Amino acid sequence: VLVKPKELGGVEVVDIGEDSKMREVCAGCDTPISDRFLLRVNERSWHEGCVKCAVCLQPLSGTCYCPSNRWDLLCRLFQTKCSSCLKAIAPSELIMRVLENVYHVHCFYCCECERRLQRGDEFVLKEGQLLCRSDYEKEKEMLRNVE
């Protein structure tokens, strides 16, 4: 399986044969691949040892993440994650974005009343938590009474 930019995908092992005159150039180190086997990731050829995360440098096997604006390979640790559930966000998923936070649509809800927040709803992002306007006003009033 080849991976397209900004998708999770597999690493394909290709047997080019021992006598092959065709020598691919590794996308990781720019040197010819003279091994019998090469890896194909994102329609590019790699030495097995060159398929590693561009950030943590750990070897990648099975799956990797390729951001759409770069050719780097990244492990799943660096894939965009939901700020609420911390699970990966697939490139095809609809999201809600607040400042630098990204949420699955089904994870975009008030942390107090658990009402799902819709586009256009008024809410507050307080200490990383989403609060609908109503619950924020209640909390503000409660804190005012404590003082």
N, C-alpha and C positions, 0 to 999 in steps of 0.2 A: 504494500500500500504506500503510495507516495503522499506526502503532505503538501498542502497548499499553504501559502502564507496565512498566518493568524488562525491556524487550525491545529488541533492535536492530531497526531498521526503516527503511523508506524515507521519503522526502519526496515527497508527491504534489502535482503542480502542477494546479490547478483553474482552468479558463477560466470566469469568471462572466459573461462577455459585456460589451460596452461599454455597453449600455443598461440593465444590470441595476439595478433599484431596491433589490435586496437588498444591503446593505452589512454585511459581517462586521466584527467588531472584532478587531484583532490581539492575540494572546495575549502577545506580547512587549512591546508599548508601550501597549496599551489605547486605541489610536486607530483610527478607522474605516479600513477598507481600501478605497480608491477606485480602485485599479489594476484593470486588466482581469483580471490573473492573481493568484491568491493561492496560498499554500502550505498544505497540510494536513498537520500532524504531530500524532500522538497525538490525533486527532479534534478538533484545535483549529486555527484559522486564523491565519496569520502573514503579515506583509510579508516579501518576500524578504530584505531587509536585516536583519530582526530574528531570522532563524534563525541563531543563533550559539551556540557553547559558552558556558555560563554561567560557566565557570571561566577559560578562556584567551581567550575572546571571538573566537576564530577562526570565520569563516563555516562553516556546515555545508552540505554538499551530498551528496545520495545517501543516507547513513545517519547515524543518531545514536543515542544511548543515553539512555533516560529512566529514572532510578531510581524504584522503586516508591513511595518515601515523599515524592517531590517532583514538581513539574511542570517542573523545569528540563530543558533539553536539554544533553546533554554529548557531546563528541566521544569517539571510541573510546579516546583516551588515558586517560580517567578511568573506563573500565569496569573492573569487578573482574577481576583477573588472577590466575592460578595462581602461587603463590610458588615453584614448581619450574620449570615450563616457560615462565612469563611470558606464556602465551597467554590470551586472553579466556575467561571462564567464562560459559557461557550460563545464563540464568535457570532453565532446566529441568534442568540438570545436577546430579547428586548430587555433593556435595563433602565434604571432610574439613577441619575447622577446628582450628587449634592457636593459641591466643592470638589475635593479630591476623593470622595467616597463614591463607590459604585455598588448598586444593589440589584439583585434579581427583582423583577416586578413583584413576585409573590412574597418577597422578604421586606418590601417597603411598607412598613406599618408602624403605628404608634406603639411604643414600648409599654405604655400604661394600659390603654383600653384595647390594644391589638387590632384597632380598626385599620384596614388597608388604606393607605394614602394614595390618592389619585393625582394625576397631573392637574395643577391649578389649586389643589388644597393648600391651605396655610399650615405650616408646621415649623418647628424649631429643631435644630440639631444641637443638642446640649450634651457636652462631654461624650460625644460619639453615639448618643442615643437619639432616636427620632421621637418627637412628641407632637401630637396634633395640637392645634391652637387651643382647643378647649382644655386639654390636660395641662398644657403649659400655663394657661391662665389660672387653673386651679392650684397648681404647684406654686406659682408666683404669689397668689393670695395666701396660701398656707404659710409660706415663708415670711410674708409681711406680718401675719398675725403672731408668729413666733418671736419676731424682733420686738 
